[in-house]
Structure formats: C-alpha cells, structure tokens
Amino acid sequence: MFTTTVNKCTTEGIGIELLKKQYDELTSSTDIDKRSALHQAFRDLLLAKTDDIPAIETFISFAVAACRSEMTAPTIPVVLLGDIFDAVTLDKCEAIFTYVENNVTTWKEDFFFTACKHNLLRMCNDLLRRLSRSQNTVFCGRILLFLAKFFPFSERSGLNIISEFNLENITEYGVEGSEMGDQLSEGQEDGDGVQASAGTQQQPQLKIDYNLYCKFWALQDFFRNPNQCYNKVQWKMFAAHAGSVMAAFSSFKLEEPRSNSKSASKNKSSPTPMDIPPEEEVRETAHFFAKFLTNPKLLSLQLSDSNFRRSVLVQLLILFQYLNSTVKFKSDSHCLTVAQVDWLKETETTVYKLIEESPPNGRRFAESVRHMLSREELWNSWKNEGCKEFKRPDAAAVAATAGAAAAATSGTATEDQPATPAAATSRVASKRPRRPLGDLIRESTKQGKFFMGNPELTRLWNTCPDNLQACKGDDRNFLPSLEAYLDGSKERQDPSFEWRALRLLARQSPHFFTLFNSTSSYKVADYLESVRKKIQKDKNDINKIEVVQLEDVPLKDEPGLILKTSMDTELLKTEQLTPEEKNTHKTITVTRDQMAELAPSIGKDWKRLAAKLGYGTDEIQYLESENATVTDQCRHLLQLWFEDDMDASLDQLAYILEGLEMLSAAESVKQMLATLSNDEKIEISDD
C-alpha cells in the first residue's frame, strides 16, 4: 500500500508531505491497519539497502520524521536499526552505529526515550554478543559509551545497587615444586640485568623468591573481594603480604630516564642532571593492560616497570578507601578496629610516597590519584542516598547566581575608588574573545580535514586521512589460503611448515576442532594430509550438488531428487558452520501464548524461579515495577529467559521446576511438551 510512496520519498528526497497526504486519504482503514501496513513497508524497503550505508541513514531519518508525524509507532526507527544490524556484517554495523551515536539526542527525547529504551538496550546487547572482546575492543567500547550517554545516571538497570563485587575475576598464578625455583632463579638473573641498566647508582640486591612471588599475586584475591579484610585471619595475611610487597618496592627504586649521549652534552652549555619527558610524550607512549601476566620469570622485570608498579599501588589505595568508607550495603560486622585504621593511614602515606618516587611525573600522577579518589567519595555518597536523579538548576537560580557574581566583580571599583587604567586594560585584555574550538573543528570537517589543535599535528594527520582504510586494503593481506598452503611444495621445505599450517587451519577451517582423533598416526604431517583430503572431498561434494541443482528436472517426474538435493544442501550448510555460529544459533522453543499459559501455574513462586535462573535482586524489582499482576511478572520473566539464554527450552524449564519442588508447574510444562510432540507427529504423518 505504502511501499511505492515510501520508496519515492526516500530516493528522491521529496519529504514527508507526500506520504502524509496518502496516509490521511485512506479514511476507509483504521489507524492500526494503516500503521501496520506502513511498518511492513519500511521493513521491506530497508532490507533492500544493505549495501548503501548513506541510503540506510537517510531511510532511518525518514522513519523518524514519520514517527513525529504520528504515522508510525515511536519504536519503528529502532526496530529498523535492529533489522539492519542483523542483516549486515560487523564492518558495516560499525559504520552504521556512527549514525546511532550522532543521534543520541533524538533517542533521548521524551517522545522516543520511553518507547525505545528497551529496544535500544536489546539492540546493543545483541551487537555485543556478536562481537569479540579481544578482536572488537573499540566497537564494544563505543557501544558501552553510547549506553552511558543514552541512559541517565539514575537508571537502575545500569547501577550496581547492592554493591556486588566481580568474584569471577580470578587471577591464576604459580606452580609447585623445584620448577618454580628454577624459573625464579632464571628470572632473577634477567632482573639483575634490568636493574643494572635502569640507573648508574648502586642499589641493594632484591631477592625474588617463591615466597615473594606468592605474596605478591595473592594480593589480587583481596582486591577482587575486599570484604575478606574484615576477617581477622584474612586481615593478618593481607597486612603481611602488603608489607612484603611495599618493602620490595622500597628496596628497588626506579629512576627518571637520563640523557647520557655525548653529543647532547656537547651541545648543552649547562647540562641538566635529569631529562624528564614531557607529559604529551608520556601519554602517547603509555599502554594500559587490564590483566598482567603471572609467569614467574616475568616478576623481576615487572617490578622494574613503572606502569606495573603504579597499577598495584593504585589498587591498594582503592582498597584502603573502600575499607574506610561508609557503604550502605555493608553489614554491621564489616568494621575496622582502631589499630587497623592506624595501619591503613600509615600504609597509605607510604603508598603515596612510592607513587611519587615512580617515574615519570610521579608527583603529578599522585595528585591525579588523590583527585580521582576524592571524586569517588562523592559518587559513594550519591549512592548511599539512593542514587537520586540529577536535575538541572532552575533558570531563575542560575540568573541570580550570575548576577551576584557580576556584582561582586564590579564592586572592586566604586565611585570612591575608580579602577586604574592598568586594571581596566588588563580586564579588557582578559575578555578578548577567542575563536571557539568548535568553529575551527567544524570548518575543518567541511573541508574534509582534521583539526588537532597543533599546526604540526594537523599537517601530519591530514597527510593521509584514510590510514585505517589503507591498512585494510587487499595488498596488505599477506595471509595465504589454507588449500594453497597445504598443496604448495615450496612451503613444505620450511621447518616451520607444520606450525604455520596448524595456525592457518585454526583460523580458516572448523576441521581443526573436529578431525584431530580421526587419524591413527600421531604425526602432525599425517594429520595435515588427512585434513587436506577432507577439504578437497567437501569441495567436490559441493560442486556435485551445484551441478544437480542446475539440471532442469520436472517436479512431476522426479520430486524426490529435488527434495533430496535441498536436504543435502541444508545438511552441508549445517556441517560447515563454525563452532561460534553453532553456539549462537537458536531456534524458537516456545511462543508467547504458551508462556502466558504457563505463567499462572508458576504464580507467586516466580521470584524463586528468577533467582534460580540467575536474575539479581535489582532485575526482580524491575520486573515487579514494570508489571502489575503476578501473572504478567511471571510471563515477562519467561519471555526474557527464552530470549536471552541460549540453552532455554521447555525441557530445561521442567527440570529446574522439579529441582525447586514446584511440581504442579513442572507437570504443566511436561503436558505442554507432550502436546507439542503429538502435534509434530501429526504434521509428519500428514506430509
């Protein structure tokens, strides 16, 4: 009905008026029917534009305009975005997501926010499930930043309301026996070389043994769960380990990088004893590691690393602040004695001293840490007060404050004491307008350039603005295909052929995970040969299927051949799925009507079921606030579980209900399973 009009408006850029006119002229249909038809037209036309990203953005903007004209539901733009994200590759998803980020103010409007917030959250979660945390780190961060901008601070779904810790973040370390001693001795020799090159002054020998290694990495368990420190035995262990680690840091102090080149000393008339790198250079060369390696051989080198040392010391300060802070959800037994408080104060002073002594720019870094921890106290107070919603101050109050500030400024020069010419000149100079940074960036963007704030940086950055795209070119791909590498004769002469072939196999073929035990020999060469034969056989099978499909076989003569070919094709597609694709593939196991039928049998015991399924207290409170009756709350819970959990099924639900001794509900699920099985048998017999 509306497909032609919507296509014409979006391709020719006519605007919303033509569609609005056609919508109003259809007086014979109800608004619900017209909206349903328009929704379907939008979704059908969008799936035909998967290759043109600018056209997709124009189409979504047109859908937003249709929403403002009250021709479609407010959720239709986000529904369209979800459809297009499901239909394109991750590279295109990343490009389209820029449109979502740029229009965050649109999604935050009252007209869209209430209706679209759950759809946007589900869309972002679906994207995060498709992404790899190690390979798509930047894209994952962009999605999380968008959610932080979209939802207000007081949104309960994004808050750790009851102050839970991530107890799954476990740091594994250490081995037992003489092997540990050998590794530490080798690491000690390497560490001596690092210490000798760190500076010219003679420093005391730092003894790195198995005892220090275990104490150092055992601190991570206290950082993971600080509440252990309120136990007397655990507190003594923590205090002893922290004291040993800080003693190790104090016995080996790092020095600022020095300028020891002879040419530099000749060119300087008055050489300085220490050459501290500028802050910009430090910021450019700094790297962040979310998790450090725990190999015993690396400990001596890690103790010489300034970033590593700062990371451990800052963790100690965060732990100290939590132990001394008043947290709403702490139990009454979580309190420190006077001696423990005194120890924390003394140790905190020592930690700040060690941070100041760690180059580069130790004092400035210590001040930054103090500032961040003081701001953390404000957030802690806000959380203790119930996470109240932030509100903008009234315009009258802002005007009154500005007027008072202006009066105070002008009061410095009265009629009795007029301002001096020098003061007036300095005041005028201080108020000289500077060109806004936004205008400079906007002008550069219009010209297709980048503005970096520094002339030299701006020149270098605009030399080749498409650096990332250039790196993605085909000429930069030096990785051969698996078949060509296994068939090549020159590659087999390489001593590292087997190792490289296994790397390619793990990267490009699922046979790496399925055919390891299929050969009788334990030689890697025989295993690779069997894989090569298997790949060649699969390729030949695919070619045979394609030949059969191209033949013109009449349906009335041989219907079984076409049916068998299509079934074999689908089976081959299933076998060629990667393990990741098989894990993410999920069929619909239950309909909404069936969930509504099961909800009354569970009834008021749905909270027990929610806790068993892994939902937290805040999520249960959210379900209660969103649904009025117990039946609706239970139905909403089942809907979320079947949508989010990849293993959700009626069999699994019956098993869980039996474990919770909810026998009547379990019996209802089993009856539904029996009914579904009978229906399937009837359908098969009819066929």
N, C-alpha and C positions, 0 to 999 in steps of 0.2 A: 504493500500500500504506500509506504513512505520511502521505499528504497531508492527509487529514481530521484526523488526530490532531495534527499539527504546527500546522495552522490553528486548531484549537480551543485548543490550549495557548497560542499567541501572542496570539490575540484576547481570550480570557477570562482570561489571566494565571493559569492553573492551576499552571504549574510543569513541571518536567522529569519528575516521577514517572509521569504517565500514559504519556508516550512511552517511558520506560524499561521500564515494565511490558509494553507491546506489543512492544517490541524483544526482551525476554527470552522472551516466549511463543512467538516464531517459531523453534522448535527445528528445524523441517524445512529451513530455509535456512542456508547458511553465513554467517559474519560478513562475508565480502566481498560477497555478494549483498545482505545487509541494509544494509550501508553504502552500496553503490551506489544502492539504491532510496531511502535516506534523503537522500543527497546530491541526487539529482534532485528530490525533493520540496521540499527547501529552495530550490533554484534556481528552480523553477517558481513557488512561492508568493511569492518575493521580487520577481519581475518584475511582479507584480500590485499592488505597493505603492509604485510610483514617485512618487506624488503626496503621500504621507503620510510626512514625514521622521521624526516621533516613532515611527511604527509600524516604520519601517525600523531605527531604532536598537534598539527592543525586540526585533525579529526577530534582529538580529545578536547581541545579548546572549544570546538563547535558543540560538543556534547555538554560542556559546562554552560555555554550560552543557552542551550536548550533547557537545562535544569533551571536556570534563572528565569526563563520564560514560563516555567511551570508546565512544560510539556512532558517532562520525564521525571523520574524519581531522583532525589539528590544523590543516590548511590550509584547511578549509572556510569559516571566518569571513572570511578574506582573499579567498578566491575569490568569496564573495558580495559583498564590498565592491567588488571589481573589476567584477563584473557590473553592479551598480547604478550605478557611476560611468560605465560605458559606455552606460547606458540613459537617463540624465537630462541636463539642461542644466548648463552651468557654474555657474549661480547655485545650483542645488540641490547640485551637487558641493561647492561651498564650504561650504554649510551642513552637509552630511553629513560633511565632513572634520573638523569640530569633534569629532565622536564618535571619529574615529580618533586625534586629538590627545589627547583626555581619557583614552583607554585605552592610552596608550603603555606604562604599567607592565604591563598584561596582555600586550601583544605582546612585551615584554622577558623574560617568564618563560621558564624553560628549556623548558617544555612546548611553547611556541609559537615561540620565537625560532629554533631550529634549523630547524624545518619551514617557517616562514613568511617568513624574512628575504628570500629571493629573490622570493617572490610580492609582498611589500610593496614591495620596490625596483622591481619591474616595474610595479606599480600606480602608484606615484608618478611613474615616468618616463613612463608613458602619459598621466598627467594633465598633466605639464609639456609634453609635445608638443602637447597641445590648447590650452594657454594662450599668450597673447601676453605677451612680456616687457615691452612698453610699456604695455599696457592692463590686464593682470592681475598687476601687480608684487607686490601684497600677498599674493595667493594663492600665487604662486610662492615668495615668501619663507617663507610658512607651511609649505609642503611641504619646503623645504630645511632649515628648523629642525627639523621633525619627524624627518627622516632623521638629523640630527645628534644628536638626543636618543635615537633608537632604536638606532643602531649605536654600539658602543663606540669609544673613541679609537683603539684598535689595529686597527680593521677596515681591512684593506689596500685594499679597494675604494674607500675614501674618502680615501686618502692620496696625496699627490704624492711617491711613494717616491724617485724618482730626481731630484727637484728640477728638473723641467722648467718653462720659462717659457712664458707665453701669447704666442707670437710672432705670432699673428694679430691682436693688438690694435695696429693701425697707426693713427697719427694723421696725417691728411692735412691739409696746410696750404699756403698761399702760391700766388701766381700770378706770372707773369713779365711783364716789360716795363714801360711807363710807367704802366699801370693800377695796378700796385702802389704806385707813388709817389704817384699821385693819391689812392688810398684812404687811405694812411698820412697824407697831409697833412690830409685831412678829419678822420681820427681824431685827429690831433694837436690840431686846433682844438677838438674836443669834449673832449679830455683836459684842455686848459688850463682849460676851464670847470669841470670836476670838481675840478681841483686848487685852483682859487680858492675854491670853496665848501667844501672839506674843512677848512680852518682859516684862521685870520687871519694867521698868521705867513707871511712871505715865504720861499718855498722856491726852490732853484735850478731852472732850466728843464730838464726831462727831454727829451732828444732821442730821439724814437721814429722810427727809420728802418727801411728794409728789412733792413739788416744785423742790427739788434737783434731784429727780428721772426723772422728765420730762426734765429738763435742760440737764441732762447727756445724755439721749438717743436721745434727739433732735439734738445733735451734729452729729449723724450719717447721717442725711439728708444733712448737709453741706459737710461731707466727700464724700457723694455719688455724689453731684453736686456742686463743688466749685465755679462755676460761680455765685451762689446766693450771694456770699460775695461782689460782685461788686455793689449790690443794697444797697442803704443807710439804708433802714429799716432792710433788712436782715443782714447787717453788724453789726448794733447795737445789734440785737438779738444774733448773733454769738459771738460777743465780750463779752456780758453779760453772756452767757451760759459757754463759755470757762473760764472766770474769776471765776465763781462759782465752776466749776469742779476742777480747779487748786487750789483754796482755800481749797476745801475739801481734795485734795491730800496733801497739805502742812500741814493741821491741824492734819493729821494722817499719820505719817511716819513709814515705815516698818523698822525693824531691821534685822541685819545679824543673821543667826542661831547660837546659843550659845551651848557650850558643858557644860552641868550642871550636868553631872553624877559625883557622889562622887568617884567612882573607878578611873575615868580618872584624877581627881585632885590629888589623892594619888600617882599615877604612875608618874606624871609630877613633876619634880623638880622645874620648873618655869612656872606655868600655864599661858597661854595667855588669854587675855580678850575676844578674839573673834576667833572662829574657822570657817574660810571661806572654803567652799567645793572646791575641785579642779575643774578646768574647764571641765575636761573629765566627772566627775560625774554630773555636772550641765547639760552638753549636753545630757547625757544618760537619765536623769530623766525629761528633758523638754518636754512639749507637745505643739502642735500647734493646735489652734482652729480657723477655718475660720469664724465661726459665734458663738457669745456668746449668752447665754440665757438671756431673758429680764424680767424674773419673778421678781416682786418687792421684794419678800422675799430674793432673792439672792444678792441684791445690796450691803448690808453691808459686806457679805462675799467676793464679787468680789473686793471691794475696798481694802481688805486685801491681795489680790492675786497679786503677783509681775508681773506675766505674763500678767494678765488683765490690770494692770496699764501701763505697757510698751506698750501694744498694742494701747491703747488710746493716749498716749503721742507721739508715733511714727506717728500715723495718723495725729496728729496736726502738726508735723514737715513737713510731706509730703504736707499737705495743705498749710502751710506757704511758702514752696518752690515754689509751683505752682503759688500762688498769686504774688510772686516777680519775677517769671521767664518771659522771653520773649518767647512766643509761637507764632508760625507763624500763626495759625488759630484763635487767639484771635481777637475779634472785637475791634474797636477803643474805645468803651465805657468801656472796661474791663481794667481799670487802677485805681491805688490806690492814695489816697491823701497823703500828707506829714505826717499828723497825723496818718493815718492808717499804713504807713510804719514804723513810730517810734514805734507804738504799737506792730507791729509784731516783731521788733527787741527785745524789752523788754520782750515780752512774750516768744520768742524763747530762750532767756537766762534762763528764769525761767523754761521752759520745760526741757532743758538740765540739769539744776541743780536737778530737780526732778528725772530724769533718773539716774543720778549719785548716788542719795541717795536711789535708789531702789535696794535691794539685789537680787541675788548675783552678784558680779563682776559688780557693777553699772558703774564705770568709764570706764572699758574696753568695756562694751556694748555701752556706749555713744560714744566712739571713733569709734566703728564699724558703728554706725548710721551715724556719720559725714562722714566717708569714703564712705559709700554707697550713700549718698545724693550728695556728690561731683562727684561721677561717674555718677549719674543720670543727672547732668548738662551737662556732655559730650554727653550722649545719646540725650539730648534735643537739643544741638547744631547740632548734626548729623541729627536730624530730621528736624530742621529748614533749613538746607542746601539741603533738597530734598532727604535724605536717599541715599546718593551716595554709589555705590558698593565698597566693600573692595577689595583691590588688594594687592598682595604680593609685597614687595620691590624687585627691581632688584638685581640679584646676584652680579653685579659689585659694587652697592652701599653698599651692606652688607659687601663685602670683604674690601672695602675702610674704612668703619667704624671700622671693626675688626682690620685692620692694624693700624689705628690711635690710637685705644685703646691699642694695644700691644706696640706701640712706646712710648706712654705716660707712660706705666708701666715700660718699660725697661729704660726709661730716668731717673729714680730715682738713678741709679748707673752709673756714667760716668767714663771715664778714670782718670779724676782728683779726683773723689770721688768714689772709688770702694765700693762695698757693703760689709758690715761687715759679719763675719762668722755667727753671731747670726741671722742677717736678712736673709742670704741665707738658714740657717737651718729652719727658720720659713716658708720661701717661699716654700721649698721642702715639709715640713710637711703639708702645706695647700693644696698642689697639689697632695697629696697622693690619689690614686684612690680608690673610694668606689664602692662596688659592686652595680650595678643598681638594683633598686627595681623591675623593670620589669622582670629581670632574676630570682629573688627569687620567684616571683609570678608564673612565667612560670614553674619553676621546681616543685613547689608545686602542680600546676594544673596537670602536667603529672603524679604525684603520687596519684592523686585523693584527694588531701588535700587542705585546705585553709591556706593562709598566711596572718595574721592580723597585722604584724609589731611588735607585742609584744609577747614574748615567752609564757607568761601565757595565754593571749587571744588566741593564736594559739592552745595551748594544749586544752583549754576548747572548742573551736569551732570545733575541729576535733574529739572530743569525740563521737559525733553523728552527722555526716554531714547531715543526712536526717531528721532533726527535723520536717520540714514542711510536708514532706510526711508521717511521723509517725502520725502527728496530723490529717491527712485525712483518716486514717485507719477506717475500719468498726467497730472496737472495741471502737472507740472514739465517735460513733454516738449513743447517748442515747435518741434520739427523737423517740417515738413510732409512728406507723401509725395511721391515723385518725379512720379507721374502728375498729382496735383493741382497741383503747382507748374508743370509744363510746360504744362498746359491753362489755367492762370489767365491772365486778361487784365491784371489789375492788376499782377501780378508782372513782366510783360514791359516795363512802363514804367520799372521800376527800372534805373538804369545798371549796377548790379552783377548783373543777372539772369543773364547767361551764366556769370559766375564762380560764383554760388551754384548754378546748375543743374549745372555740372560737379562741384562738391563733393558734391551730393546723388547724382549719378549714380555717382560713385566709391564712395560709401558704401552705396548701396542696390541697385545693379544690376551684373551682370557685363558688360553691354554696353559699359561704359566701356573695357574692355580688349580688346574684340573687333571693334568696328564703326568704329574711327577712320578706316580707309582705305577704307571702303565707299562714301563719297560722292565725287563728282567735284569738289566745291567745297571750298575751304579755309576757308570761313566757319564760325564756331562756331554761328551761328544755323541754318545748313543741317544741320550735323551733329546738333544737338539735335532738329531736326524729324524727321530720319531715325530717331533713337533712339526718339522718341515713337511713330512709326508702327510700329516693330518691337515695342515693348512692347504696343501695342494689338493687333497681329496675334497675338502669343503668347497674350494673354489670350483672344482669340476662339477660337484653336485649342484651348485648354484647355477652354473652355465646350463646344465641339463634341464633344470626347472624352467629357466627362462626360455629355452627352445620349445618346451612343451606348451608353455603359456602362449607363445606366438603362433602356434598352429591353429588353423581355423577348424575347430571340432564342433559340429552341430550339437546343440543341447539335447535334442530328441533322440539322437543316435547313441551317444556315449556320455550320459550325465555323470557317471561315476568317475570318469577320468578327470573332468574339471574339478569335481569335489575333492578328489584325492590330491590333485596338484595344489589347490588352495590350502588344504590342511597341511601338506608337507611344507609349503611356503611359510605358514604361520609357525609351524614347529621349528623350522630352521631359524626364523627370526627370534624365537624364544631362546634357542640354544646359543645364538650369537650375542645375547645380552650380556653386558659386563656384570660382575657381582654388584657393583654400585647401583646399576639400573634395576637389577632384580630386587634389591633391598628397598628401593624407592617405589617399586610397582605395587599397587594395592588395589584390590577390587572392592566394590561396594558390597558390604555384607549384610546390611540392614537398612530399611527405609525409614523415613520419618514417621510414617503411620505405625510401623511396628515398634519404634521407640516409644511413641505415645501410648501404645497398647501395653508395653512392659512397665512404664513408669508407675501406674497405680499399684502394681504388685510389689514393687520395692518400697514405695511410700516414704514414711518418715525416716526410714533407716538409710536414706541415700547419702547422709553425711559419712556414715561408716564406710560405705562403698567408695565415696570420693577419697577418703583418707587412704584406703587400700589401693586405689588406682594411682596414688602419688600426688594428689592435689593438696596444696597447702591451705593453711587457715585463711589467708587473705583471699585465695581463689574461692573457697567455700563461701566466705562472706560476700564476695562479689556475686555469686550465683543466687544467694538469698536476696540481695538488693535488686537484682535485675528481674526476678520472677516473683509473682505474688503468691501463688499456691505451691504446695509441696509437690504436686504432680508436675507442674511446669519446671520446678527446680530440678527434679529428677530427670525429666526429659532433656533439659538443657545440658545436664551433666553427661548423659549418654551420648548426646549429639557431639559434644566436644571430644569425648573419648574416642568415638568411632572415627572422627575426622583427623585427630592428631596422632593417635597411636597406630603405628604400622602393623602391630600384631593384634589389633582389636578384632574380635569375632564373637559370634554367639556362643561357640564352644568355650572360648576363654571366659566369657561373662558367666556362664553357668558354673564353670569350675571355681571362679572367685566367689560367687554367691554361696556355693556349698561350703567353701572354707570359712566364710563369715557366719555359717549356720542360718542363712536366710533361705530355708528350704522351699517355702512356698514360691518365692520369686525364682529360685533355680528351676523349680518344676515348670513354671510358666515359660521360661526360656527353652527348656527341653521340648515342651509341647510345640512351641513355635518352630524349633529345629525339625521336629518330625513332620510338621505341616509343610515346611519348605521342601523337605526331601521327597514327600509324596507328590508335590506339585512338579518337581523336576522329573520324577519318574513318568508322570502322566504326559508331560511335554515330550519326553523321549519316545514313548510308545506311540504318540500321535504322529511324530515325524516318521 
